[in-house]
Amino acid sequence: MAADTYVVTSKVKKLIKEQGGCNTSAETIDVLSEAVKKLCVKGIESAKADGRKTVMARDIVIDHL
């Protein structure tokens, strides 16, 4: 398991179960948490590059994954 979890495990498992009838491994939560962390770090970098202290929706770019 990852050091920090940045997603709500129960919500992710529920979504995967309801949408696809599948189970969710612990590694899936780790990978999703890492993806969220990367998005946040890139968002922080973008905000700082624009001279802001607030991360905005426009700073979160899915292509960063």
C-alpha positions in Angstrom: 0.0 0.0 0.0 1.2 3.5 -0.8 2.5 5.8 2.0 -0.4 8.2 1.4 -3.8 7.5 -0.1 -5.3 10.4 -2.0 -8.5 8.8 -3.1 -11.5 7.4 -1.2 -11.0 3.7 -1.4 -14.6 2.8 -0.7 -15.8 5.2 -3.4 -13.4 3.8 -6.0 -14.3 0.2 -5.2 -18.0 1.1 -5.4 -17.6 2.8 -8.7 -15.7 -0.1 -10.2 -18.2 -2.7 -8.8 -21.3 -0.8 -10.0 -19.9 0.2 -13.4 -18.2 -3.0 -14.4 -19.0 -5.7 -11.8 -15.3 -6.0 -11.0 -13.3 -6.2 -7.8 -10.5 -3.7 -7.0 -7.0 -4.7 -6.0 -5.0 -2.7 -3.4 -2.5 -1.9 -6.1 -5.3 -0.1 -8.1 -5.8 2.3 -5.2 -2.0 2.9 -5.0 -1.8 3.6 -8.7 -4.8 6.0 -8.6 -3.3 7.8 -5.6 0.0 8.2 -7.4 -1.8 9.7 -10.4 -3.7 12.1 -8.2 -0.4 13.1 -6.5 1.2 13.7 -9.9 -1.7 15.9 -11.0 -1.5 18.0 -7.9 2.2 18.5 -8.2 1.9 19.6 -11.8 -1.0 21.8 -10.8 1.2 23.4 -8.1 4.0 24.0 -10.6 1.5 25.6 -13.1 0.1 27.9 -10.4 3.5 29.0 -9.2 4.6 29.6 -12.8 1.7 32.0 -13.2 2.6 33.7 -9.9 -0.4 32.3 -8.0 -0.7 30.6 -4.7 -4.0 29.0 -5.6 -4.2 25.9 -7.8 -7.1 26.3 -10.2 -9.0 23.9 -12.4 -7.0 25.1 -15.4 -3.8 24.0 -13.7 -5.0 20.3 -13.6 -4.4 18.9 -17.0 -5.3 15.2 -17.5 -2.4 15.0 -20.1 0.0 15.2 -17.1 -0.7 11.6 -16.5 
